Each structure stands twice: as C-alpha cells, then as structure tokens.
Amino acid sequence: MARVEVRQLGDGRYDILIEGEDHTLGNLLAERLSRKPGVKMAYYTNPHPLEDRIIVHLTLEEGDPISLLEEALDEIMEEAQSFVEEYRKALREKGVSLEE
C-alpha cells in the first residue's frame, strides 16, 4: 500500500508525495488532475529513477488537494475497470475463453 503525504507550500501550491508508485500512476494522475476545475497546474516528478516514489505538484485556484486526488484516483479506477470489461467482452466475442 502506498504512503501519501501532502505538503502545503502556500499560494495554492501543494506537493503530494506518494511512496511505492512510479511513472505509470504519476502520468495518469497529473493528466487527470490537470482536467479538474480549480486546478491551474498539475505535473509529477520522480526524484530518483531507483526509488519507487513520485511527487505530484499541484497549483490550485480552489479546492482541496486530497479530495481532488481521491476523485482522480476513482476516475482512473473506473476507467480501468471499464477497459477490462470491454476487453473481456471482445475476447468472448472472438471465442477466446478466460479463466477468472
């Protein structure tokens, strides 16, 4: 399970440190957060390539960084689940059986 730490930097700026994650989640989160209302800027960094941790940098006009992070993660999970369901459906239509 990932450890998350939120650091408020002032002027609506936040750094969200996420231990145990890498570029995959960082890219998804930054992209999803940048679409949210009230978010001026969202990007992530990986401080060191040999460490499994990312820092999501947020600049907000309004909103709570934790709520926005939770919303973005929920959306990512819903999209991933929808993809899996569509993929399984397409495989069944092609006659490929899956063991679940």
N, CA and C atoms as an extended XYZ file, in Angstrom:
300
Properties=species:S:1:pos:R:3:atomname:S:1:resname:S:1:resid:I:1 pbc="F F F"
N         0.845       -1.179        0.000 N   MET     1
C         0.000        0.000        0.000 CA  MET     1
C         0.891        1.243        0.000 C   MET     1
N         0.534        2.192       -0.817 N   ALA     2
C         1.325        3.415       -0.964 CA  ALA     2
C         1.092        4.342        0.230 C   ALA     2
N         2.156        5.032        0.610 N   ARG     3
C         2.064        6.060        1.652 CA  ARG     3
C         1.960        7.403        0.948 C   ARG     3
N         1.048        8.243        1.430 N   VAL     4
C         0.814        9.550        0.810 CA  VAL     4
C         1.024       10.642        1.850 C   VAL     4
N         1.742       11.678        1.453 N   GLU     5
C         1.983       12.826        2.327 CA  GLU     5
C         1.720       14.094        1.522 C   GLU     5
N         0.897       14.983        2.072 N   VAL     6
C         0.579       16.243        1.400 CA  VAL     6
C         1.334       17.370        2.088 C   VAL     6
N         2.045       18.144        1.281 N   ARG     7
C         2.776       19.307        1.795 CA  ARG     7
C         2.193       20.566        1.173 C   ARG     7
N         1.714       21.468        2.013 N   GLN     8
C         1.195       22.745        1.534 CA  GLN     8
C         2.351       23.718        1.438 C   GLN     8
N         2.536       24.301        0.259 N   LEU     9
C         3.665       25.200        0.023 CA  LEU     9
C         3.270       26.669        0.057 C   LEU     9
N         1.979       26.949        0.100 N   GLY    10
C         1.483       28.323        0.092 CA  GLY    10
C         1.030       28.736       -1.291 C   GLY    10
N         0.201       29.765       -1.351 N   ASP    11
C        -0.319       30.299       -2.614 CA  ASP    11
C        -1.026       29.235       -3.455 C   ASP    11
N        -1.725       28.310       -2.800 N   GLY    12
C        -2.460       27.277       -3.534 CA  GLY    12
C        -1.583       26.189       -4.116 C   GLY    12
N        -0.324       26.130       -3.699 N   ARG    13
C         0.601       25.122       -4.219 CA  ARG    13
C         0.757       23.981       -3.217 C   ARG    13
N         0.775       22.764       -3.751 N   TYR    14
C         0.898       21.570       -2.927 CA  TYR    14
C         1.833       20.584       -3.600 C   TYR    14
N         2.564       19.851       -2.777 N   ASP    15
C         3.316       18.689       -3.231 CA  ASP    15
C         2.704       17.479       -2.547 C   ASP    15
N         2.374       16.476       -3.332 N   ILE    16
C         1.819       15.241       -2.793 CA  ILE    16
C         2.828       14.137       -3.049 C   ILE    16
N         3.468       13.686       -1.992 N   LEU    17
C         4.466       12.627       -2.069 CA  LEU    17
C         3.745       11.287       -1.987 C   LEU    17
N         3.996       10.425       -2.969 N   ILE    18
C         3.378        9.105       -3.000 CA  ILE    18
C         4.487        8.065       -3.069 C   ILE    18
N         4.656        7.336       -1.974 N   GLU    19
C         5.672        6.280       -1.887 CA  GLU    19
C         5.111        5.006       -2.515 C   GLU    19
N         5.973        4.248       -3.182 N   GLY    20
C         5.562        2.962       -3.742 CA  GLY    20
C         4.927        3.058       -5.115 C   GLY    20
N         5.033        4.196       -5.756 N   GLU    21
C         4.465        4.368       -7.095 CA  GLU    21
C         5.523        4.942       -8.029 C   GLU    21
N         5.230        4.853       -9.342 N   ASP    22
C         6.210        5.303      -10.323 CA  ASP    22
C         5.531        6.097      -11.430 C   ASP    22
N         6.186        6.156      -12.575 N   HIS    23
C         5.712        6.975      -13.694 CA  HIS    23
C         4.307        6.613      -14.163 C   HIS    23
N         3.939        5.353      -14.059 N   THR    24
C         2.620        4.934      -14.543 CA  THR    24
C         1.522        5.720      -13.842 C   THR    24
N         1.514        5.680      -12.526 N   LEU    25
C         0.482        6.411      -11.790 CA  LEU    25
C         0.730        7.916      -11.863 C   LEU    25
N         1.976        8.332      -11.826 N   GLY    26
C         2.273        9.756      -11.882 CA  GLY    26
C         1.715       10.417      -13.128 C   GLY    26
N         1.925        9.779      -14.269 N   ASN    27
C         1.429       10.317      -15.524 CA  ASN    27
C        -0.099       10.348      -15.550 C   ASN    27
N        -0.731        9.257      -15.124 N   LEU    28
C        -2.197        9.212      -15.092 CA  LEU    28
C        -2.768       10.286      -14.178 C   LEU    28
N        -2.199       10.412      -12.982 N   LEU    29
C        -2.705       11.397      -12.030 CA  LEU    29
C        -2.534       12.826      -12.518 C   LEU    29
N        -1.358       13.145      -13.013 N   ALA    30
C        -1.113       14.514      -13.481 CA  ALA    30
C        -2.065       14.872      -14.614 C   ALA    30
N        -2.248       13.947      -15.539 N   GLU    31
C        -3.146       14.203      -16.671 CA  GLU    31
C        -4.575       14.385      -16.186 C   GLU    31
N        -5.029       13.511      -15.298 N   ARG    32
C        -6.404       13.576      -14.807 CA  ARG    32
C        -6.629       14.813      -13.947 C   ARG    32
N        -5.689       15.125      -13.074 N   LEU    33
C        -5.835       16.299      -12.217 CA  LEU    33
C        -5.836       17.594      -13.017 C   LEU    33
N        -5.057       17.637      -14.097 N   SER    34
C        -4.979       18.875      -14.888 CA  SER    34
C        -6.316       19.214      -15.539 C   SER    34
N        -7.206       18.247      -15.669 N   ARG    35
C        -8.535       18.477      -16.252 CA  ARG    35
C        -9.576       18.940      -15.236 C   ARG    35
N        -9.246       18.874      -13.969 N   LYS    36
C       -10.215       19.189      -12.920 CA  LYS    36
C       -10.422       20.698      -12.796 C   LYS    36
N       -11.680       21.106      -12.570 N   PRO    37
C       -11.932       22.531      -12.314 CA  PRO    37
C       -11.188       22.974      -11.056 C   PRO    37
N       -10.630       24.149      -11.101 N   GLY    38
C        -9.908       24.693       -9.960 CA  GLY    38
C        -8.424       24.370       -9.949 C   GLY    38
N        -7.989       23.505      -10.873 N   VAL    39
C        -6.572       23.146      -10.942 CA  VAL    39
C        -5.901       24.010      -12.009 C   VAL    39
N        -4.946       24.815      -11.593 N   LYS    40
C        -4.196       25.651      -12.539 CA  LYS    40
C        -3.098       24.856      -13.222 C   LYS    40
N        -2.428       23.988      -12.434 N   MET    41
C        -1.320       23.226      -12.990 CA  MET    41
C        -1.179       21.933      -12.199 C   MET    41
N        -0.848       20.853      -12.923 N   ALA    42
C        -0.582       19.563      -12.280 CA  ALA    42
C         0.490       18.838      -13.090 C   ALA    42
N         1.521       18.405      -12.406 N   TYR    43
C         2.556       17.595      -13.031 CA  TYR    43
C         3.193       16.748      -11.937 C   TYR    43
N         4.033       15.818      -12.331 N   TYR    44
C         4.687       14.983      -11.334 CA  TYR    44
C         6.172       14.897      -11.638 C   TYR    44
N         6.927       14.540      -10.617 N   THR    45
C         8.344       14.255      -10.784 CA  THR    45
C         8.656       12.944      -10.069 C   THR    45
N         9.703       12.303      -10.532 N   ASN    46
C        10.252       11.117       -9.884 CA  ASN    46
C        11.648       11.539       -9.418 C   ASN    46
N        11.824       11.796       -8.118 N   PRO    47
C        13.082       12.355       -7.644 CA  PRO    47
C        14.328       11.553       -8.011 C   PRO    47
N        14.198       10.244       -8.060 N   HIS    48
C        15.351        9.419       -8.410 CA  HIS    48
C        14.855        8.162       -9.111 C   HIS    48
N        15.455        7.781      -10.226 N   PRO    49
C        14.949        6.641      -11.004 CA  PRO    49
C        15.005        5.294      -10.272 C   PRO    49
N        15.807        5.187       -9.237 N   LEU    50
C        15.888        3.925       -8.498 CA  LEU    50
C        14.954        3.880       -7.288 C   LEU    50
N        14.204        4.935       -7.071 N   GLU    51
C        13.260        4.994       -5.954 CA  GLU    51
C        11.832        4.897       -6.475 C   GLU    51
N        11.029        4.098       -5.798 N   ASP    52
C         9.609        3.994       -6.137 CA  ASP    52
C         8.832        5.047       -5.368 C   ASP    52
N         8.922        6.271       -5.844 N   ARG    53
C         8.136        7.354       -5.271 CA  ARG    53
C         8.027        8.461       -6.302 C   ARG    53
N         6.908        9.134       -6.229 N   ILE    54
C         6.668       10.271       -7.111 CA  ILE    54
C         6.197       11.443       -6.258 C   ILE    54
N         6.320       12.619       -6.831 N   ILE    55
C         5.766       13.810       -6.204 CA  ILE    55
C         4.843       14.458       -7.226 C   ILE    55
N         3.568       14.570       -6.872 N   VAL    56
C         2.596       15.253       -7.722 CA  VAL    56
C         2.565       16.701       -7.260 C   VAL    56
N         2.838       17.609       -8.179 N   HIS    57
C         2.867       19.044       -7.886 CA  HIS    57
C         1.556       19.651       -8.383 C   HIS    57
N         0.843       20.305       -7.485 N   LEU    58
C        -0.451       20.906       -7.815 CA  LEU    58
C        -0.440       22.392       -7.506 C   LEU    58
N        -1.031       23.160       -8.386 N   THR    59
C        -1.328       24.559       -8.106 CA  THR    59
C        -2.828       24.713       -8.303 C   THR    59
N        -3.504       25.123       -7.235 N   LEU    60
C        -4.961       25.191       -7.253 CA  LEU    60
C        -5.457       26.628       -7.171 C   LEU    60
N        -6.515       26.900       -7.922 N   GLU    61
C        -7.244       28.154       -7.761 CA  GLU    61
C        -8.227       27.990       -6.607 C   GLU    61
N        -8.749       26.761       -6.498 N   GLU    62
C        -9.695       26.431       -5.432 CA  GLU    62
C        -9.737       24.921       -5.275 C   GLU    62
N       -10.286       24.480       -4.158 N   GLY    63
C       -10.455       23.051       -3.931 CA  GLY    63
C        -9.464       22.499       -2.934 C   GLY    63
N        -9.758       21.283       -2.515 N   ASP    64
C        -8.948       20.570       -1.541 CA  ASP    64
C        -8.098       19.533       -2.266 C   ASP    64
N        -6.789       19.541       -2.064 N   PRO    65
C        -5.933       18.620       -2.814 CA  PRO    65
C        -6.264       17.144       -2.565 C   PRO    65
N        -6.632       16.794       -1.339 N   ILE    66
C        -6.956       15.401       -1.040 CA  ILE    66
C        -8.229       14.976       -1.764 C   ILE    66
N        -9.250       15.814       -1.740 N   SER    67
C       -10.499       15.495       -2.449 CA  SER    67
C       -10.264       15.344       -3.941 C   SER    67
N        -9.474       16.250       -4.500 N   LEU    68
C        -9.169       16.176       -5.925 CA  LEU    68
C        -8.383       14.909       -6.259 C   LEU    68
N        -7.442       14.548       -5.405 N   LEU    69
C        -6.658       13.334       -5.599 CA  LEU    69
C        -7.561       12.105       -5.543 C   LEU    69
N        -8.449       12.052       -4.569 N   GLU    70
C        -9.376       10.924       -4.449 CA  GLU    70
C       -10.286       10.821       -5.666 C   GLU    70
N       -10.811       11.954       -6.125 N   GLU    71
C       -11.669       11.962       -7.318 CA  GLU    71
C       -10.906       11.437       -8.532 C   GLU    71
N        -9.688       11.916       -8.711 N   ALA    72
C        -8.884       11.492       -9.862 CA  ALA    72
C        -8.598        9.991       -9.796 C   ALA    72
N        -8.252        9.493       -8.619 N   LEU    73
C        -7.982        8.060       -8.468 CA  LEU    73
C        -9.232        7.229       -8.722 C   LEU    73
N       -10.388        7.694       -8.235 N   ASP    74
C       -11.648        6.986       -8.502 CA  ASP    74
C       -11.933        6.929       -9.998 C   ASP    74
N       -11.728        8.036      -10.692 N   GLU    75
C       -11.951        8.072      -12.143 CA  GLU    75
C       -11.007        7.117      -12.874 C   GLU    75
N        -9.758        7.078      -12.455 N   ILE    76
C        -8.780        6.176      -13.069 CA  ILE    76
C        -9.206        4.722      -12.859 C   ILE    76
N        -9.642        4.391      -11.651 N   MET    77
C       -10.082        3.028      -11.362 CA  MET    77
C       -11.314        2.653      -12.184 C   MET    77
N       -12.273        3.565      -12.297 N   GLU    78
C       -13.473        3.303      -13.096 CA  GLU    78
C       -13.116        3.084      -14.562 C   GLU    78
N       -12.225        3.899      -15.084 N   GLU    79
C       -11.812        3.774      -16.475 CA  GLU    79
C       -11.073        2.453      -16.709 C   GLU    79
N       -10.236        2.066      -15.772 N   ALA    80
C        -9.504        0.800      -15.893 CA  ALA    80
C       -10.469       -0.379      -15.853 C   ALA    80
N       -11.441       -0.333      -14.951 N   GLN    81
C       -12.421       -1.420      -14.852 CA  GLN    81
C       -13.264       -1.505      -16.123 C   GLN    81
N       -13.643       -0.373      -16.668 N   SER    82
C       -14.405       -0.351      -17.915 CA  SER    82
C       -13.586       -0.960      -19.050 C   SER    82
N       -12.294       -0.637      -19.099 N   PHE    83
C       -11.424       -1.196      -20.122 CA  PHE    83
C       -11.355       -2.715      -19.999 C   PHE    83
N       -11.173       -3.211      -18.782 N   VAL    84
C       -11.087       -4.658      -18.563 CA  VAL    84
C       -12.377       -5.346      -19.018 C   VAL    84
N       -13.511       -4.771      -18.685 N   GLU    85
C       -14.798       -5.360      -19.083 CA  GLU    85
C       -14.947       -5.394      -20.608 C   GLU    85
N       -14.587       -4.299      -21.269 N   GLU    86
C       -14.673       -4.253      -22.730 CA  GLU    86
C       -13.704       -5.245      -23.385 C   GLU    86
N       -12.529       -5.370      -22.820 N   TYR    87
C       -11.521       -6.293      -23.339 CA  TYR    87
C       -12.013       -7.735      -23.220 C   TYR    87
N       -12.544       -8.086      -22.055 N   ARG    88
C       -13.074       -9.436      -21.861 CA  ARG    88
C       -14.244       -9.716      -22.802 C   ARG    88
N       -15.100       -8.729      -22.995 N   LYS    89
C       -16.237       -8.876      -23.901 CA  LYS    89
C       -15.746       -9.143      -25.325 C   LYS    89
N       -14.745       -8.386      -25.766 N   ALA    90
C       -14.208       -8.563      -27.113 CA  ALA    90
C       -13.572       -9.940      -27.268 C   ALA    90
N       -12.881      -10.405      -26.252 N   LEU    91
C       -12.283      -11.738      -26.314 CA  LEU    91
C       -13.356      -12.821      -26.395 C   LEU    91
N       -14.409      -12.689      -25.601 N   ARG    92
C       -15.505      -13.669      -25.658 CA  ARG    92
C       -16.142      -13.692      -27.043 C   ARG    92
N       -16.320      -12.506      -27.635 N   GLU    93
C       -16.907      -12.430      -28.978 CA  GLU    93
C       -16.025      -13.112      -30.009 C   GLU    93
N       -14.730      -13.163      -29.781 N   LYS    94
C       -13.786      -13.824      -30.680 CA  LYS    94
C       -13.630      -15.314      -30.349 C   LYS    94
N       -14.338      -15.768      -29.304 N   GLY    95
C       -14.274      -17.167      -28.945 CA  GLY    95
C       -13.125      -17.537      -28.039 C   GLY    95
N       -12.476      -16.559      -27.448 N   VAL    96
C       -11.375      -16.823      -26.534 CA  VAL    96
C       -11.939      -16.953      -25.132 C   VAL    96
N       -11.625      -18.054      -24.462 N   SER    97
C       -12.139      -18.235      -23.098 CA  SER    97
C       -11.100      -17.722      -22.101 C   SER    97
N       -11.606      -17.163      -21.051 N   LEU    98
C       -10.754      -16.617      -19.992 CA  LEU    98
C       -11.046      -17.328      -18.684 C   LEU    98
N        -9.999      -17.610      -17.954 N   GLU    99
C       -10.180      -18.110      -16.601 CA  GLU    99
C       -10.074      -16.931      -15.666 C   GLU    99
N       -11.058      -16.769      -14.824 N   GLU   100
C       -11.059      -15.620      -13.896 CA  GLU   100
C       -10.667      -16.029      -12.529 C   GLU   100
